[in-house]
Amino acid sequence: MSMVAVNLLRFCVSIIFLFIISFCGDLRAAQQEAGDQPNILFLFADDLTYEAIQAFGHTDIDTPNIDKLVDRGTTFSHAYNMGSWSGAVCVASRTMLITGRSVWDAESIYQTTDKERQAGVLWPQLLGQVGYRTYMTGKWHIRTDAEKCFDVARHVRPGMPKSVASAYNRPPSKGKDPWSPTDMSLGGFWEGGRHWSEVTADDAIDFIGEAKHENKPSFFYIAFNAPHDPRQSPQEYLDRYPVERISTPKPFLSEYPYAEQIGAGKNLRDERLAPFPRTKQAVAVHRREYYAIISHLDDQIGRVLKALDASGKADDTWIFFTADHGLSVGHHGLVGKQNQYDHSIRVPFVVVGPGVSAGVTDPTPIYLQDVMPTTLELAGVKPPKHVFFRSLLPRLSRRTSTALKKPYGSIYGSYLKLQRSITHDGWKLIMYPDAKVIRLYHVQDDPYETVDLAGQPEHADQIMKLFDQFIALQRELQDPVDVTYLRP
C-alpha cells in the first residue's frame, strides 16, 4: 500500500473516530439533558389556610405526612393568592396558575381560556412540549378541557362537590344538627361510593406506577377538592377532634363590621354555612369538621408519597405542595375566603427536591402561582412573555436564573371591585372602596390582624407610604378600580 493510501486510510479512520466521539458526546449530552428534567409532583389542596398545618405551630391539628414534607424541604411561609374577579376565588387562582397571568390579565382571557390551550401555552402543555408525560386528576375549574391539556386525565372534578340545603345555617343553637359529615346518603365527597380525596390519591398512585416504566420525565397534577365544603370525612377523623379540642380563632367576632359592603355578607354562599350572628359553638363545629377533612387529606397525601418512594423515582422528583387560597372558618366573624386577611389569602407552600435545603423556612413573600415558572425552569422551558409570576429556584439555591433573588417588593391583593390590599415589609393596608374604609395592620407583630391601626395619628405616614406603593402596583397590574379618594 502506497504512503498516499495509508495516509488517506488514517484520515478516514480519524474522521470516523471523531464522528463516533461526537455522536457519543451528543448522546451523552442528550441523556444528561433528559436527566436534568426531573419528575414533578404537584399536590394541590382547596381552601387550605396556611394555619392548618401542625408543623407551622398555629393550630392543634394532625398532619403528620405534610409535616414530613416540611421537614424534608423548604417552606415559603408567606405565600399568597393575588385575588379574584369572582366569588369563586378558586376560579381566579387556578386560571392564574395554569396560564401564568396576573389576576386582571387572567380575567381578560378567562372566558376564552380554550384559546390559550389551542395556542399551546398552558402549564402542562409547555412541559409536554419538552418531553414530559403529563397526568392530572381532581379539581380543575378552568374553562378548557383538562383531557386536552394533559396526556392522561381522570376524575376531572367541578369546583366543589354537590351540597344540600341542610349543610347551611348550621349548627342550630338548640336541637339536633340536620347535617352530618359522615352521612354518605348526602352525596358530596361521598358521591360515587368512595371519598373523593381517596379517589384522587388512588389515581395519583396509579399514575406513579405507570410513569416508573416511562422513558421520559413526568408531571403529576394532583388536585384535591378537600378541604372545601361540604367538609365530609369518615367518623374516625371526626372522633380525633372533640369540640373541647378546638380553640376559638383570633380575633373572634360575632359579625364583621363591613361584611355587606365588601361582598362577604349574608348573601354570599360561603358565609351562609354558619348561622348569623356567629357563636363560638358554631365556629367550633365548623373548625372541627375542617380539621377532620384536612387530617383525612393528609393521610391520602401520605399514601401518594409512599407510592413515590416505592417507585424508586423519589430521588429524581420535585414535590410542590400548596393550595389555591386559604379560609376564615371563624376568624373576624367570617367563614369564607372572600376577604384580604392572611387566613384567607395566605397558603402553605412547601418544596422538596434534589438540592433543596431541608427543614428551612423562607419568609420571602411570594405568590403561590410562582410554582408554574419554577417548574418550567426546572424543565428547561422559557416561559411565554405573558407569564407574570417568577421562578423560585434562585431562592432554593438550585441554579442561576434571571429572576430576582427577592421576587416581589410588595404583595398585591384584591377581591372583585370591593377590596384591595398591599402587604409590604411587615405591614398590610386593606382598602374597601364602597365602604370608604382603610384598615392598617402591623402583621409582623400582629399576625392575626387583631388591631386596626388606621385611626392612630402616629401611623399616618405609614399609611401614605403603603397607599402610594399600592397605586404604583395597581398601575402595573392594570387594576381598573379607583381608590384614590381613600387617600388620607
C-alpha positions in Angstrom: 0.0 0.0 0.0 1.4 3.4 -1.0 2.1 6.1 1.5 -0.7 8.2 0.0 -3.2 5.3 0.5 -2.0 4.8 4.1 -2.4 8.5 4.9 -5.9 8.5 3.3 -6.9 5.5 5.3 -5.6 7.1 8.5 -7.5 10.3 7.7 -10.7 8.3 7.1 -10.3 6.4 10.3 -9.7 9.7 12.2 -12.8 11.2 10.7 -14.9 8.1 11.6 -13.4 8.2 15.1 -14.2 11.9 15.6 -17.7 11.2 14.3 -18.2 8.4 16.8 -16.9 10.6 19.6 -19.1 13.5 18.6 -22.1 11.2 18.3 -21.5 9.7 21.7 -20.9 13.1 23.1 -24.1 14.4 21.7 -25.9 11.3 23.1 -24.4 11.8 26.5 -25.4 15.4 26.4 -28.9 14.4 25.4 -29.0 11.9 28.2 -27.7 14.4 30.6 -30.3 16.9 29.5 -33.0 14.3 29.9 -31.6 13.5 33.3 -31.8 17.2 34.2 -35.5 17.2 33.7 -36.8 15.8 37.0 -40.2 14.4 37.6 -42.6 17.0 39.1 -45.3 16.1 41.7 -47.7 18.9 42.3 -50.0 18.3 45.3 -52.8 20.9 45.4 -55.4 21.4 48.1 -58.5 23.6 48.0 -59.5 26.1 50.8 -56.4 25.2 52.9 -55.2 28.1 55.1 -51.5 28.3 56.0 -52.5 27.9 59.6 -53.8 24.4 59.3 -50.5 22.5 59.2 -49.3 21.1 62.5 -45.6 21.8 61.7 -46.2 25.5 61.5 -47.4 25.7 65.1 -50.6 27.7 64.6 -53.2 25.1 65.1 -53.7 21.9 67.1 -54.3 19.6 64.1 -52.9 16.3 63.0 -51.0 16.5 59.6 -48.0 14.1 60.0 -47.5 13.5 56.3 -47.4 17.2 55.4 -45.2 17.7 58.4 -42.7 15.2 56.9 -42.7 17.3 53.7 -41.9 20.4 55.8 -39.1 18.5 57.5 -37.7 17.4 54.1 -37.9 20.6 52.2 -38.1 24.4 52.2 -41.3 26.2 53.3 -42.2 29.6 51.9 -44.1 30.9 55.0 -45.6 33.9 53.2 -47.2 32.5 50.0 -50.3 34.4 48.8 -53.1 34.3 46.2 -53.3 37.5 44.3 -57.0 37.9 44.3 -60.2 37.2 42.4 -62.7 38.7 40.0 -65.2 36.0 41.1 -66.9 34.9 44.4 -65.4 31.5 43.5 -61.9 32.6 44.4 -60.5 29.2 43.2 -61.5 30.1 39.6 -59.2 33.1 39.5 -56.4 31.3 41.5 -56.4 28.3 39.2 -56.6 30.4 36.0 -53.6 32.3 37.1 -51.8 29.1 38.0 -52.4 27.4 34.6 -51.8 30.4 32.4 -49.2 32.2 34.5 -51.0 35.5 34.0 -51.6 38.1 36.8 -55.1 38.5 38.2 -56.6 41.1 35.8 -54.7 39.8 32.8 -56.1 36.3 33.6 -59.6 37.7 33.9 -59.2 39.2 30.4 -58.7 35.7 28.9 -60.9 33.7 31.3 -63.9 33.4 29.1 -61.7 32.3 26.2 -59.2 30.2 28.1 -59.5 27.4 25.5 -57.7 29.7 23.0 -54.7 29.5 25.4 -54.9 25.8 25.1 -55.1 26.0 21.3 -52.0 28.1 21.3 -50.2 25.5 23.5 -49.2 27.9 26.2 -50.9 26.4 29.3 -48.7 25.0 32.1 -49.0 21.2 31.3 -48.7 21.9 27.6 -45.4 23.8 28.0 -44.0 20.8 29.9 -45.3 18.3 27.4 -43.6 20.2 24.6 -40.2 19.4 26.2 -40.8 15.7 26.6 -42.9 15.4 29.8 -45.7 13.0 30.1 -48.4 14.8 31.9 -51.0 13.4 34.3 -54.0 15.1 36.0 -56.7 14.1 38.5 -59.2 16.0 40.7 -60.4 19.6 40.7 -59.9 21.6 37.5 -62.4 24.5 37.4 -60.8 26.1 34.4 -62.6 27.0 31.1 -60.9 24.4 28.9 -60.9 20.7 28.6 -58.4 19.1 31.0 -58.4 15.9 28.8 -57.0 18.1 26.0 -54.4 19.7 28.2 -52.9 16.6 29.8 -51.8 13.3 28.3 -53.8 11.5 31.0 -56.7 12.9 33.0 -59.0 11.1 35.3 -61.9 12.0 37.6 -61.9 15.7 36.5 -64.0 17.3 39.2 -66.0 20.5 39.3 -65.4 23.4 41.7 -66.9 21.7 44.7 -68.8 18.5 45.5 -72.6 18.9 45.4 -74.1 20.1 48.7 -77.5 20.1 50.2 -79.7 22.7 51.9 -79.2 21.2 55.3 -75.5 21.9 55.1 -76.2 25.6 55.5 -77.0 27.8 58.5 -75.8 25.2 60.9 -75.4 24.0 63.6 -78.6 25.3 65.4 -78.2 26.8 68.8 -80.5 24.1 70.2 -81.7 20.8 68.9 -80.2 18.2 66.6 -77.9 19.3 63.8 -79.7 18.5 60.5 -76.4 17.7 58.6 -73.7 15.1 59.3 -70.3 15.0 57.6 -70.3 11.2 57.8 -73.7 10.7 56.2 -72.9 9.1 52.8 -76.5 9.5 51.6 -75.9 13.2 51.3 -73.5 12.7 48.4 -70.9 15.4 48.1 -67.5 13.9 48.7 -69.2 10.6 49.1 -70.7 10.7 45.6 -69.6 7.5 43.7 -69.2 5.5 46.9 -65.6 6.4 47.7 -64.4 9.6 49.2 -63.1 11.9 46.5 -59.8 12.5 48.3 -59.2 8.8 48.3 -60.1 8.5 44.6 -57.7 11.3 43.8 -54.9 9.6 45.8 -55.8 6.3 44.0 -55.3 8.0 40.7 -52.0 9.5 41.7 -50.7 6.2 42.9 -51.7 4.6 39.5 -50.0 7.4 37.6 -46.8 7.0 39.6 -46.9 3.2 38.9 -47.4 3.8 35.2 -44.8 6.5 35.0 -42.0 4.5 36.5 -42.0 2.4 33.3 -41.8 5.6 31.1 -38.6 6.6 29.5 -39.4 10.3 30.0 -40.0 12.7 32.8 -43.4 13.0 34.4 -45.6 15.9 35.6 -48.3 14.9 38.1 -51.1 17.5 38.7 -52.9 16.1 41.8 -55.7 18.5 42.7 -57.7 17.5 45.8 -61.1 19.1 46.3 -60.6 18.9 50.1 -60.9 20.6 52.5 -63.5 22.7 50.6 -67.1 22.3 51.9 -69.1 20.2 52.3 -66.4 19.2 54.7 -67.1 15.4 54.9 -64.8 12.7 56.2 -65.1 9.3 57.9 -66.2 9.2 61.6 -62.7 8.2 62.8 -61.4 11.6 61.7 -64.1 13.5 63.4 -63.5 11.5 66.6 -60.0 12.9 66.7 -61.4 16.4 67.2 -63.9 16.6 70.1 -65.2 20.1 70.3 -63.2 20.6 73.5 -60.0 20.3 71.5 -61.0 23.2 69.2 -59.6 26.6 70.1 -61.5 29.8 69.3 -59.9 31.6 66.4 -58.4 35.0 66.9 -59.9 37.5 66.6 -63.4 36.2 67.3 -66.2 38.5 66.2 -69.9 37.8 66.1 -70.0 39.7 62.8 -67.6 41.6 60.6 -68.5 45.3 60.6 -68.1 45.8 56.8 -69.2 42.4 55.6 -72.0 43.6 53.4 -70.0 46.4 51.7 -67.1 44.2 50.9 -69.1 41.4 49.3 -68.7 38.9 52.3 -72.2 39.3 53.7 -75.3 37.2 54.3 -75.9 36.6 50.6 -72.5 35.0 50.0 -72.8 31.2 49.8 -69.6 30.6 51.8 -70.8 32.9 54.6 -74.2 31.2 54.8 -72.7 27.9 56.0 -72.7 29.1 59.6 -75.5 31.0 61.4 -75.6 34.8 61.9 -74.5 36.1 64.3 -71.5 33.8 64.8 -71.2 31.9 68.0 -68.1 30.2 69.4 -70.1 26.9 69.5 -71.0 27.1 65.8 -67.4 28.1 64.8 -66.0 25.2 66.8 -68.3 22.8 65.0 -67.2 24.1 61.6 -63.5 24.1 62.6 -63.8 20.5 63.9 -65.1 19.4 60.5 -62.4 21.4 58.8 -59.6 19.8 60.8 -61.1 16.3 60.3 -61.2 16.6 56.5 -57.7 18.0 56.5 -56.4 15.1 58.5 -58.1 12.7 56.1 -56.5 14.6 53.2 -53.1 14.3 54.9 -53.5 10.6 55.1 -54.2 10.5 51.3 -51.1 12.6 50.7 -49.2 10.1 52.8 -50.4 7.3 50.5 -49.2 9.1 47.4 -45.7 9.9 49.0 -45.4 6.2 50.0 -46.1 5.1 46.4 -43.5 7.6 45.1 -40.9 6.2 47.5 -41.7 2.6 46.4 -41.4 3.6 42.7 -37.7 4.3 43.0 -38.2 7.7 41.5 -38.3 9.8 44.7 -34.7 11.0 44.3 -35.5 12.3 40.8 -38.7 14.0 41.8 -39.5 17.6 42.9 -42.6 17.9 45.1 -44.6 21.0 45.4 -47.4 21.3 48.0 -49.7 24.2 48.2 -53.4 25.4 48.0 -55.4 27.7 45.9 -56.2 30.1 48.8 -57.0 29.9 52.5 -60.2 30.1 54.5 -61.5 32.1 57.5 -63.5 29.4 59.4 -64.5 31.8 62.1 -61.7 34.5 62.1 -63.0 38.1 62.2 -66.6 36.8 62.1 -66.1 35.4 58.6 -66.4 31.9 57.3 -65.3 32.1 53.7 -62.2 33.2 51.8 -63.6 36.3 50.2 -61.5 38.8 52.2 -58.0 40.2 52.5 -56.9 38.7 55.8 -54.0 36.4 55.9 -56.1 33.4 56.9 -57.8 33.7 53.6 -55.2 34.9 51.1 -52.1 33.0 52.5 -51.4 29.3 51.9 -48.9 26.6 52.8 -46.2 26.3 50.2 -43.6 23.5 50.6 -40.9 22.4 48.1 -38.9 19.2 48.3 -36.3 18.2 45.7 -32.7 17.4 44.9 -30.5 20.1 46.5 -33.4 21.9 48.3 -32.5 22.7 51.9 -34.3 20.5 54.4 -36.3 21.9 57.3 -35.8 25.5 56.2 -38.4 28.3 56.4 -38.0 31.1 53.9 -40.1 34.2 54.8 -39.7 35.8 51.4 -43.2 36.9 50.2 -44.2 35.0 47.1 -47.4 34.2 45.1 -48.5 30.5 45.1 -48.6 30.7 41.3 -44.8 31.0 41.3 -44.8 27.2 41.2 -45.6 27.4 37.5 -42.5 29.2 36.2 -40.4 27.4 38.8 -41.2 24.0 37.2 -40.7 25.5 33.8 -37.2 26.5 34.7 -36.6 23.0 36.1 -37.7 21.5 32.8 -35.6 24.0 30.7 -38.6 25.9 29.3 -38.5 29.6 28.7 -41.9 31.0 29.9 -44.1 32.8 27.4 -43.9 36.6 27.6 -47.3 36.9 29.3 -46.2 34.9 32.4 -46.2 37.3 35.3 -45.0 35.0 38.1 -41.4 34.2 38.8 -39.2 31.2 39.3 -38.3 30.4 42.9 -35.2 28.4 42.0 -32.8 31.2 43.0 -34.3 31.1 46.5 -33.9 27.4 46.5 -30.2 27.5 45.6 -30.7 25.2 42.6 -29.2 27.1 39.8 -28.7 30.6 38.5 -31.6 32.5 37.0 -32.5 35.9 35.6 -35.2 36.1 38.2 -34.6 38.3 41.2 -33.4 36.8 44.4 -36.3 38.6 46.1 -39.2 38.1 43.7 -41.5 40.8 44.8 -41.2 44.1 46.7 -44.9 44.1 47.7 -47.8 41.6 47.6 -51.0 42.8 45.9 -54.4 41.6 47.0 -57.9 42.0 45.5 -61.5 40.8 45.6 -64.0 42.0 43.0 -64.1 45.8 43.0 -64.8 45.8 46.7 -61.5 45.0 48.4 -57.8 45.8 47.8 -54.7 45.3 49.9 -51.0 45.7 49.8 -48.6 43.8 52.1 -45.1 45.2 52.4 -42.3 44.9 54.9 -44.4 43.5 57.7 -47.4 45.9 57.2 -50.7 45.4 55.5 -53.1 48.1 54.2 -56.6 47.0 53.4 -58.9 49.3 51.3 -62.7 49.0 51.0 -63.8 51.3 48.1 -67.5 51.0 48.6 -67.3 51.3 52.4 -64.8 54.1 52.1 -62.7 52.5 54.8 -59.0 51.7 55.1 -57.5 49.3 57.7 -53.9 49.1 58.7 -52.2 46.1 60.4 -48.7 45.5 61.5 -48.8 41.9 60.6 -45.2 41.3 61.7 -46.2 41.9 65.3 -49.9 41.2 65.0 -50.1 38.1 62.8 -53.8 37.5 63.5 -54.6 41.1 62.4 -56.5 41.9 65.6 -55.6 45.6 66.0 -56.6 48.1 63.3 -54.0 51.0 63.5 -55.5 53.1 60.7 -57.1 55.6 63.2 -53.9 56.3 65.1 -52.2 59.5 64.0 -48.7 58.2 64.6 -49.2 55.7 61.7 -50.4 58.3 59.1 -47.0 58.3 57.4 -47.0 54.5 57.1 -50.5 54.6 55.6 -49.4 57.2 53.0 -46.3 55.2 52.1 -48.3 52.0 51.6 -51.0 53.8 49.7 -48.6 55.3 47.2 -46.9 51.9 46.8 -50.3 50.3 46.1 -51.1 52.9 43.4 -47.9 52.1 41.6 -48.5 48.4 41.9 -52.1 48.9 40.7 -51.0 50.7 37.6 -48.5 47.9 36.8 -51.3 45.3 37.1 -53.8 47.4 35.1 -56.3 47.3 38.0 -59.3 49.4 37.0 -60.6 50.2 40.4 -60.2 53.8 41.6 -59.1 54.0 45.3 -57.5 57.5 45.1 -60.4 59.0 47.1 -59.4 56.9 50.0 -56.1 58.6 50.4 -56.0 60.1 53.9 
